[in-house]
Amino acid sequence: MLLLFGLTTPWTALLLTVDMAVAILAVHFKDGFFMPKGYEFPLTLVAATLALLLAGPVAASVDGSRSGLRPLRAKPGRQSAIATVCGRPS
């Protein structure tokens, strides 16, 4: 729930990363890499929570709004990446 609302994003992501790393080492590693009992999915969760840990909160989160983060916008006169791919002007 904390990650969903963006509260204490770095701390929550760190705790979940450690939790999944311990689960891999204690339970899943002996069963190999592939599913259903392997460490493939927990390793994916480690990667996702590590990405959240490194990226930090975004502007739409509660942490982001409290810290004054602003949403990314294209500079005036430049197209956004989505508009460039879709072929539409921004």
Secondary structure, 3 states (H helix, E strand, C coil): CHHHHCCCHHHHHHHHHHHHHHHHHHHHHHHCCCCCCCCHHHHHHHHHHHHHHHHCCCCCCHHHHHHCCCCCCCCCCCCCHHHHHHCCCC
